[in-house]
Amino acid sequence: FHMPLFFLLSGLFAARSLSKGFGPYLRDKIHYIVWPYFLWSALHIVLLGAAAGTLGGQTGQEILATVQTPVAHYWFLYSLFLCFLIFPLLARMPAAAAGLAALALYGLHQHVQSAHTTTAQYVLFFLIGHWMAGALPFLGPWLQHRRKAAAFILPVLFAAVFWGMPGGNPALEALRLILLATFGAFAVVAWSQWLSEHQSPAISLLRLLG
């Protein structure tokens, strides 16, 4: 559930970033996502090659191949950039049409699982994050006044879905992941608001760590 949650949280801020204009939006994503992706992918390949004693002509080809096929855990940056690239198109569509498109992409990955369809399943969670951002002006004050109760109730709901809700088929698994990502995101917001009221060395350390 943690990967859907990461994409959902990224979607929370997509519209704010796009409001600056598509040019600044794209430059920002290239600077903060694409550049680290290629830098760390290249370092990963070079270091593994050096450790295995296989550095040579193939190394450059392996680095170039990351344009199409991500290596190791850097697939997250690859897929995240693609979600940001797709988002301006989804944002221009009616919500129902965008939701159906995202569901279709999710279904595509369930039936054609490969490295090239990994991004497809996360577009849905990214879009849900965008929708949640629109709801936060209404839900934020509600959480603000009930932050202590929400800080404990939301993790309980998260745990109930995590351990109590069965998967079994793509539709149920999609619903389970959506609920986990949603409850998880709001639990983080509620705990952040609640903890912000308390002063202690532990809270100061958390603020320092971000």
Long-range contacts (C-beta under 8 A, 24 or more apart in sequence): 1-162, 1-177, 1-180, 1-181, 1-184, 3-76, 3-122, 4-122, 4-125, 4-177, 4-178, 4-180, 4-181, 5-125, 5-180, 5-181, 5-184, 5-185, 6-76, 7-79, 7-80, 7-83, 7-122, 7-125, 7-126, 7-129, 7-181, 8-125, 8-126, 8-128, 8-129, 8-132, 8-181, 8-182, 8-185, 9-129, 9-185, 9-188, 10-80, 10-83, 10-84, 10-126, 10-129, 11-83, 11-87, 11-125, 11-126, 11-127, 11-128, 11-129, 11-130, 11-132, 11-133, 12-129, 12-130, 12-132, 12-133, 12-136, 12-185, 13-133, 14-84, 14-87, 14-91, 14-126, 14-129, 14-130, 14-133, 15-91, 15-130, 15-133, 15-134, 16-133, 17-84, 18-87, 18-88, 18-91, 22-88, 25-84, 25-88, 29-81, 29-84, 29-85, 33-77, 33-80, 33-81, 33-84, 34-77, 34-81, 36-77, 37-66, 37-70, 37-74, 37-77, 37-78, 37-81, 38-63, 38-66, 40-74, 41-66, 41-70, 41-71, 41-72, 41-74, 42-66, 44-71, 44-72, 44-74, 45-71, 68-116, 69-115, 69-116, 70-115, 75-115, 75-118, 78-119, 79-118, 79-119, 79-122, 82-119, 83-119, 83-122, 83-123, 83-126, 86-123, 87-126, 87-127, 87-130, 90-123, 90-127, 90-130, 91-130, 95-131, 98-127, 99-127, 102-126, 102-127, 103-174, 106-170, 106-174, 107-170, 110-170, 124-174, 124-178, 125-177, 125-178, 125-181, 128-178, 128-181, 128-182, 129-185, 132-182, 132-185, 139-186, 140-189, 143-186, 143-189, 143-190, 143-193, 144-193, 147-190, 147-193, 147-194, 148-194, 150-186, 150-187, 150-190, 151-187, 151-190, 151-191, 151-193, 151-194, 154-183, 154-186, 154-187, 154-190, 155-183, 155-187, 157-183, 158-183, 158-184, 158-187
